[in-house]
């Protein structure tokens, strides 16, 4: 790469999309690699007794830009077509960002629609 190439690469607008990852996504399935790359420890807690769960039964990592910034525990209420986010855990600085909130609303709407839900509700927000 030349210096001009590097300047071009660095000037590319940062991807602001938020992705709600499956616990079985290739990005998170190798836990040691995940911890090394993102300094983020993750465990799917559906295999853990309820008393030992920290983030919820079916928790999904939240990837925003190039960083894992939190975890959410969703549940689809198919009868009422509502996605219930039992809890979401996000870093305080991230949660307060207007840019994050815009991305979060879009991703949650898309995630709800993917699960055949017309609406969503968030029961509990916790800051990491």
Secondary structure, DSSP 4 states (H G I P E B T S, - for coil): --HHHHHHHHHSPPP--EEE--TT-TTTSSHHHHHHHHS-----GGGS-GGG-SS-TTEEEEEETTEEEEEEEEEEETTTTEEEEEEEEE-HHHHT-HHHHHHHHHHHHHHHHHTT-SEEEE--EEE-
